Amino acid sequence: MDIKTLLTTFGLIFLAELGDKTQFAALCLSADSKSRLAVFLGASLALVTSAFLAVLLGAFLARCFPPHIVKLVGGILFIVMGAIMLITR
């Protein structure tokens, strides 16, 4: 296992998720629930599952397209989605 890739991925995802809708949903659910452990486990399982699906999709796309194309399209999608968010607010 490549520790640099592990730490880079952790740092990037951790920072990207700070203040995200997912975090606020977990906050609200835990404030409303008596079983904070169930909220933690449910939120954790959901995040792990979505990350697993993203990794599978990324591996599939890497077999179909060169990595630089996948990165380029991903970057363009981030820019387009960010622009849409700015315009619609």
N, C-alpha and C positions, 0 to 999 in steps of 0.2 A: 504494500500500500504506500502510495506517495503522500508523505506527511504534509508537504507544501500544498498539494492540491486539496487535501483534507482541510487544512487551516484556512486557505483562501476561500474555499466553498463555505465553510462555517462563518467566517467573518462577513462575507458578502451577503449571504442569506440572513444572518442575524441582523445586520444593519438595515437591509431592505425590509425586513418584517417589523422593525420598530415603529410603533404607531399605526400599523396597518389595520385594515378592517378585521382581519383574523384575530389580532391581539385584542381589539376592542370587543369583539364578540365573546372571546374567552373571559374578559374582564366582566362583562355584563352577566354572562351565564354563572360565573363563580359568585358574583354578588347576590344572585337570585337563588342559588342552590345551597343546600346544606351539605352536599357531597362535593367538596372542591376536588377531591381525588378523582371522582368520576369525570368532572369537567376537564381536569388536567389530562387524564388518560384519553378521553374522547378527542380533545383538541390535538394531542400529540399523535394519536393514531391517524387523524385526518391529515395532518401535515406530513407525516411519514408516507402515507398513501399517495398524496398528491406529488410529493417529491419523487417517489418510486415511479409513478407514471411519467413524470417529466423526464427522468433518466432513461426509461425505456424508449420514449419518443425520440429523445436526443440520440440514443444509440441507433435507432432505426434510421433517422435522418442522416446520420453520419455514414451509414452504409449506402444510402441512395445518392448523397450529394457530397462534394468535397467540404471539409470543415470550414474553410473560409466563406463558402456560400451560406452555410447554416448560421455562422456568426453575423454575416452581413444582413441576412434576412431578419434575424433576431434583433439586431440593432435598429433596423428600419422599423420593425414592429413596435419597439419601445418608443422611438421618436414619434411615430404616428399616434400611438395610444396616448402619449403625454400631450401631444398637440390637441387631440380630441378632448382630453380632460381640461386643458386650459381654455379652450374655446367654449365648451359647454357650461362653464361655471360663470 
